[in-house]
Each structure stands twice: as structure tokens, then as C-alpha cells.
Amino acid sequence: MVLDLRITQSAYYEQTALDTALAQFLAGELNTSQTMAQITNQWNKKTDEIGRQSQLDGYKASLSVTR
């Protein structure tokens, strides 16, 4: 089973950054490498804005991970 990403602003990661890049790829506007780079850059930028540790802590809490 695959669950939705359970972090702050998950809609941005899944709907804005991912869906936009995939649409550009499917339209032939980006190649595979460009698509992956665009997704990676946008996800990293958003994660840095929010805070990596904050995202990690929130994700672990959503899974009830205590380590």
C-alpha cells in the first residue's frame, strides 16, 4: 500500500512540483534528466524553506516512529 506523503505542504510536493514536471515531460518539453532535476530542485527548495528537520520530525510523527 502506498500512502500520501504526510508532511507539511505535501500538496506542493505532489501536485505542484511533481505534477507540473511530469506534465512537461509528457508534453515533450523536458527530457528524463531535466524532469528529475526540476523535481529534485523544487522539492529541495521547499524542504529548505520549511526546514529539513521539521519535515523529518513531522513525517516520523505521522508514522508514530519514536526513534
OpenMM code with the backbone's topology and positions (N, CA, C; nanometers):
from openmm import Vec3, app, unit

residues = "MET VAL LEU ASP LEU ARG ILE THR GLN SER ALA TYR TYR GLU GLN THR ALA LEU ASP THR ALA LEU ALA GLN PHE LEU ALA GLY GLU LEU ASN THR SER GLN THR MET ALA GLN ILE THR ASN GLN TRP ASN LYS LYS THR ASP GLU ILE GLY ARG GLN SER GLN LEU ASP GLY TYR LYS ALA SER LEU SER VAL THR ARG".split()
positions = [
    Vec3(0.0837, -0.1163, 0.0000),
    Vec3(0.0000, 0.0000, 0.0000),
    Vec3(0.0893, 0.1242, 0.0000),
    Vec3(0.0516, 0.2240, -0.0770),
    Vec3(0.1250, 0.3494, -0.0825),
    Vec3(0.0378, 0.4580, -0.0212),
    Vec3(0.0940, 0.5271, 0.0754),
    Vec3(0.0221, 0.6352, 0.1412),
    Vec3(0.0648, 0.7689, 0.0830),
    Vec3(-0.0227, 0.8677, 0.0948),
    Vec3(0.0155, 1.0025, 0.0559),
    Vec3(0.1300, 1.0491, 0.1441),
    Vec3(0.2096, 1.1375, 0.0907),
    Vec3(0.3203, 1.1947, 0.1655),
    Vec3(0.2622, 1.2752, 0.2816),
    Vec3(0.3012, 1.2410, 0.4026),
    Vec3(0.2446, 1.3032, 0.5222),
    Vec3(0.3404, 1.4050, 0.5817),
    Vec3(0.3581, 1.5140, 0.5111),
    Vec3(0.4445, 1.6214, 0.5594),
    Vec3(0.3768, 1.7549, 0.5303),
    Vec3(0.4277, 1.8584, 0.5944),
    Vec3(0.3776, 1.9929, 0.5715),
    Vec3(0.3886, 2.0276, 0.4233),
    Vec3(0.2833, 2.0837, 0.3699),
    Vec3(0.2749, 2.1278, 0.2308),
    Vec3(0.2924, 2.0128, 0.1308),
    Vec3(0.2414, 1.8966, 0.1660),
    Vec3(0.2519, 1.7821, 0.0748),
    Vec3(0.1869, 1.8105, -0.0598),
    Vec3(0.0841, 1.8932, -0.0623),
    Vec3(0.0187, 1.9273, -0.1892),
    Vec3(0.1174, 1.9943, -0.2844),
    Vec3(0.2068, 2.0762, -0.2304),
    Vec3(0.3074, 2.1397, -0.3162),
    Vec3(0.3974, 2.0335, -0.3790),
    Vec3(0.4468, 1.9425, -0.2976),
    Vec3(0.5381, 1.8393, -0.3470),
    Vec3(0.4706, 1.7520, -0.4538),
    Vec3(0.3493, 1.7056, -0.4231),
    Vec3(0.2829, 1.6091, -0.5093),
    Vec3(0.2081, 1.6729, -0.6260),
    Vec3(0.1405, 1.7835, -0.6025),
    Vec3(0.0551, 1.8405, -0.7055),
    Vec3(0.1221, 1.9516, -0.7844),
    Vec3(0.1944, 2.0362, -0.7175),
    Vec3(0.2567, 2.1478, -0.7886),
    Vec3(0.3870, 2.1048, -0.8557),
    Vec3(0.4850, 2.0660, -0.7765),
    Vec3(0.6173, 2.0340, -0.8321),
    Vec3(0.6154, 1.9069, -0.9170),
    Vec3(0.5648, 1.7990, -0.8623),
    Vec3(0.5672, 1.6703, -0.9326),
    Vec3(0.4767, 1.6705, -1.0552),
    Vec3(0.3521, 1.7084, -1.0378),
    Vec3(0.2574, 1.7039, -1.1495),
    Vec3(0.2966, 1.7976, -1.2634),
    Vec3(0.3478, 1.9147, -1.2287),
    Vec3(0.3896, 2.0102, -1.3327),
    Vec3(0.5056, 1.9539, -1.4139),
    Vec3(0.6049, 1.9000, -1.3459),
    Vec3(0.7208, 1.8438, -1.4162),
    Vec3(0.6804, 1.7243, -1.5027),
    Vec3(0.5946, 1.6386, -1.4497),
    Vec3(0.5501, 1.5230, -1.5279),
    Vec3(0.4689, 1.5647, -1.6495),
    Vec3(0.3871, 1.6662, -1.6347),
    Vec3(0.3101, 1.7167, -1.7488),
    Vec3(0.4034, 1.7716, -1.8563),
    Vec3(0.5065, 1.8430, -1.8147),
    Vec3(0.6040, 1.8959, -1.9111),
    Vec3(0.6788, 1.7822, -1.9797),
    Vec3(0.7106, 1.6782, -1.9047),
    Vec3(0.7780, 1.5622, -1.9620),
    Vec3(0.6884, 1.4932, -2.0650),
    Vec3(0.5644, 1.4700, -2.0284),
    Vec3(0.4717, 1.4019, -2.1191),
    Vec3(0.4410, 1.4849, -2.2437),
    Vec3(0.4516, 1.6160, -2.2318),
    Vec3(0.4301, 1.7045, -2.3463),
    Vec3(0.5544, 1.7163, -2.4336),
    Vec3(0.6631, 1.6528, -2.3910),
    Vec3(0.7869, 1.6583, -2.4676),
    Vec3(0.8686, 1.7835, -2.4449),
    Vec3(0.8331, 1.8599, -2.3420),
    Vec3(0.9043, 1.9845, -2.3127),
    Vec3(1.0322, 1.9605, -2.2331),
    Vec3(1.0377, 1.8496, -2.1585),
    Vec3(1.1545, 1.8145, -2.0786),
    Vec3(1.1925, 1.6701, -2.1079),
    Vec3(1.3230, 1.6411, -2.1031),
    Vec3(1.3650, 1.5010, -2.1133),
    Vec3(1.3699, 1.4418, -1.9721),
    Vec3(1.4069, 1.3166, -1.9624),
    Vec3(1.4065, 1.2487, -1.8322),
    Vec3(1.4971, 1.3181, -1.7306),
    Vec3(1.6174, 1.3507, -1.7707),
    Vec3(1.7126, 1.4156, -1.6787),
    Vec3(1.6630, 1.5523, -1.6338),
    Vec3(1.6090, 1.6280, -1.7253),
    Vec3(1.5569, 1.7602, -1.6914),
    Vec3(1.4386, 1.7495, -1.5948),
    Vec3(1.3541, 1.6518, -1.6195),
    Vec3(1.2371, 1.6303, -1.5336),
    Vec3(1.2804, 1.5978, -1.3916),
    Vec3(1.3726, 1.5038, -1.3793),
    Vec3(1.4196, 1.4652, -1.2471),
    Vec3(1.4897, 1.5812, -1.1768),
    Vec3(1.5685, 1.6567, -1.2503),
    Vec3(1.6383, 1.7711, -1.1917),
    Vec3(1.5392, 1.8766, -1.1439),
    Vec3(1.4364, 1.9011, -1.2234),
    Vec3(1.3361, 2.0011, -1.1852),
    Vec3(1.2625, 1.9583, -1.0584),
    Vec3(1.2218, 1.8335, -1.0524),
    Vec3(1.1525, 1.7833, -0.9336),
    Vec3(1.2447, 1.7912, -0.8123),
    Vec3(1.3666, 1.7441, -0.8269),
    Vec3(1.4626, 1.7456, -0.7157),
    Vec3(1.4866, 1.8872, -0.6663),
    Vec3(1.5099, 1.9802, -0.7571),
    Vec3(1.5379, 2.1186, -0.7188),
    Vec3(1.4192, 2.1822, -0.6478),
    Vec3(1.2991, 2.1599, -0.7002),
    Vec3(1.1812, 2.2198, -0.6374),
    Vec3(1.1532, 2.1581, -0.5010),
    Vec3(1.1683, 2.0265, -0.4885),
    Vec3(1.1465, 1.9610, -0.3594),
    Vec3(1.2502, 2.0065, -0.2576),
    Vec3(1.3772, 2.0148, -0.2983),
    Vec3(1.4820, 2.0601, -0.2061),
    Vec3(1.4598, 2.2036, -0.1626),
    Vec3(1.4204, 2.2891, -0.2554),
    Vec3(1.3957, 2.4299, -0.2225),
    Vec3(1.2833, 2.4406, -0.1190),
    Vec3(1.1735, 2.3687, -0.1413),
    Vec3(1.0600, 2.3733, -0.0489),
    Vec3(1.0995, 2.3151, 0.0877),
    Vec3(1.1737, 2.2055, 0.0858),
    Vec3(1.2172, 2.1434, 0.2114),
    Vec3(1.3080, 2.2373, 0.2893),
    Vec3(1.3966, 2.3073, 0.2195),
    Vec3(1.4846, 2.4029, 0.2866),
    Vec3(1.4047, 2.5202, 0.3439),
    Vec3(1.3012, 2.5637, 0.2715),
    Vec3(1.2165, 2.6734, 0.3206),
    Vec3(1.1471, 2.6345, 0.4508),
    Vec3(1.0953, 2.5136, 0.4544),
    Vec3(1.0198, 2.4658, 0.5703),
    Vec3(1.1133, 2.4230, 0.6829),
    Vec3(1.2243, 2.3617, 0.6439),
    Vec3(1.3213, 2.3087, 0.7395),
    Vec3(1.3244, 2.1574, 0.7310),
    Vec3(1.4415, 2.1037, 0.6992),
    Vec3(1.4550, 1.9578, 0.6819),
    Vec3(1.4204, 1.8810, 0.8082),
    Vec3(1.4713, 1.9273, 0.9199),
    Vec3(1.4450, 1.8557, 1.0444),
    Vec3(1.2976, 1.8625, 1.0804),
    Vec3(1.2367, 1.9757, 1.0559),
    Vec3(1.0938, 1.9909, 1.0825),
    Vec3(1.0123, 1.8931, 0.9972),
    Vec3(1.0482, 1.8797, 0.8703),
    Vec3(0.9786, 1.7856, 0.7827),
    Vec3(1.0000, 1.6417, 0.8306),
    Vec3(1.1222, 1.6093, 0.8653),
    Vec3(1.1531, 1.4746, 0.9122),
    Vec3(1.0776, 1.4431, 1.0412),
    Vec3(1.0777, 1.5365, 1.1341),
    Vec3(1.0077, 1.5158, 1.2605),
    Vec3(0.8578, 1.4969, 1.2378),
    Vec3(0.8010, 1.5780, 1.1505),
    Vec3(0.6590, 1.5667, 1.1200),
    Vec3(0.6239, 1.4349, 1.0542),
    Vec3(0.7095, 1.3906, 0.9636),
    Vec3(0.6854, 1.2632, 0.8949),
    Vec3(0.6942, 1.1471, 0.9923),
    Vec3(0.7971, 1.1478, 1.0754),
    Vec3(0.8105, 1.0410, 1.1759),
    Vec3(0.6904, 1.0388, 1.2694),
    Vec3(0.6448, 1.1547, 1.3103),
    Vec3(0.5293, 1.1616, 1.3987),
    Vec3(0.4043, 1.1056, 1.3302),
    Vec3(0.3904, 1.1284, 1.2004),
    Vec3(0.2729, 1.0772, 1.1274),
    Vec3(0.2742, 0.9260, 1.1196),
    Vec3(0.3928, 0.8667, 1.1322),
    Vec3(0.4065, 0.7215, 1.1268),
    Vec3(0.4181, 0.6580, 1.2658),
    Vec3(0.4155, 0.7433, 1.3675),
    Vec3(0.4318, 0.7007, 1.5069),
    Vec3(0.5687, 0.6374, 1.5305),
    Vec3(0.6714, 0.6904, 1.4647),
    Vec3(0.8087, 0.6429, 1.4816),
    Vec3(0.8695, 0.7213, 1.5974),
    Vec3(0.9273, 0.6511, 1.6916),
    Vec3(0.9829, 0.7168, 1.8090),
    Vec3(1.1345, 0.7248, 1.8095),
    Vec3(1.2022, 0.6606, 1.7153),
    Vec3(1.3485, 0.6659, 1.7110),
    Vec3(1.3956, 0.7928, 1.6499),
] * unit.nanometer
topology = app.Topology()
chain = topology.addChain("A")
for resn in residues:
    res = topology.addResidue(resn, chain)
    for name in ("N", "CA", "C"):
        topology.addAtom(name, app.Element.getBySymbol(name[0]), res)
